[in-house]
Amino acid sequence: MKLHELSPQKSSTKNRKRVGRGYGSGLVKTCGRGSKGQKSRSGSKFKSTFEGGQMPLQRRLPKRGFRNIFTKEYQILNLSDLNVFKDLNEVSLDQIKSKLNIKKNMEIKILGKGKIDHPIKLKVKKISKNALTQIEEAGGTVEVLK
């Protein structure tokens, strides 16, 4: 058998409808649309979800929840993550983002999990009270940016 000898199985393919091509085609007067009604008219289009005027499914189901599009999402860092900056005295937001692989558009919040064992000077936008006291006990300072 060769490629040019292949053909589809018998009755697996159909010819397309050729409407309005004489009585022999069987699709003359109404062209297979039936008589009267919205679907028989030209230009009849409605969504696949249309239910004949019945209340659509997406409106019948209860709605739950709310997502505020203006909320700021914070990437959470712990104090133990800041031990990477042992050799630096002053650490800025840009240094934290580049060293710890944080997306540029994400805000950072530092939490007090873990321990910090060296003095560090931080410039951040959000920090928890516990983390703030631990950094100050270690001899560091924190500048909260706006």
JOPE-V838112 format. One record per residue. RES is the residue in one letter. OMEGA is omega in whole degrees, 0 to 359 (NA if undefined). NEAR is the number of other ideal C-beta (glycine too) atoms within 12 Angstrom. Layout:
RES_OMEGA_NEAR ; RES_OMEGA_NEAR
This chain:
M_180_6 ; K_184_6 ; L_183_6 ; H_178_6 ; E_181_6 ; L_174_8 ; S_180_11 ; P_180_8 ; Q_180_7 ; K_179_7 ; S_177_7 ; S_178_7 ; T_179_9 ; K_173_9 ; N_180_9 ; R_179_10 ; K_174_14 ; R_188_15 ; V_176_15 ; G_182_15 ; R_175_15 ; G_185_12 ; Y_181_9 ; G_182_8 ; S_182_16 ; G_181_15 ; L_186_19 ; V_193_16 ; K_183_15 ; T_175_16 ; C_175_19 ; G_180_18 ; R_186_19 ; G_181_14 ; S_178_11 ; K_179_10 ; G_186_11 ; Q_184_15 ; K_181_18 ; S_183_15 ; R_176_14 ; S_179_9 ; G_180_8 ; S_178_13 ; K_168_10 ; F_187_14 ; K_178_10 ; S_180_8 ; T_182_13 ; F_185_16 ; E_175_14 ; G_179_12 ; G_175_8 ; Q_179_10 ; M_185_12 ; P_185_15 ; L_183_13 ; Q_176_12 ; R_179_11 ; R_184_11 ; L_180_9 ; P_179_8 ; K_181_9 ; R_171_6 ; G_181_6 ; F_178_8 ; R_179_9 ; N_183_8 ; I_182_7 ; F_180_7 ; T_176_9 ; K_177_14 ; E_183_17 ; Y_171_20 ; Q_185_25 ; I_174_23 ; L_176_36 ; N_180_24 ; L_180_35 ; S_177_20 ; D_182_27 ; L_177_37 ; N_176_21 ; V_185_22 ; F_181_28 ; K_184_16 ; D_181_12 ; L_176_20 ; N_183_16 ; E_183_19 ; V_179_35 ; S_179_21 ; L_182_28 ; D_179_16 ; Q_179_23 ; I_183_31 ; K_182_21 ; S_184_15 ; K_185_21 ; L_176_24 ; N_178_13 ; I_180_23 ; K_184_13 ; K_184_13 ; N_181_11 ; M_173_20 ; E_183_23 ; I_172_36 ; K_182_27 ; I_179_39 ; L_189_26 ; G_179_27 ; K_181_18 ; G_182_21 ; K_173_18 ; I_189_34 ; D_179_18 ; H_179_22 ; P_182_22 ; I_177_36 ; K_186_22 ; L_170_35 ; K_182_24 ; V_180_35 ; K_182_23 ; K_177_26 ; I_179_35 ; S_181_22 ; K_180_15 ; N_179_19 ; A_180_34 ; L_180_25 ; T_180_16 ; Q_179_30 ; I_180_34 ; E_176_21 ; E_179_20 ; A_179_25 ; G_180_15 ; G_177_31 ; T_180_20 ; V_174_32 ; E_181_19 ; V_181_20 ; L_178_15 ; K_NA_7
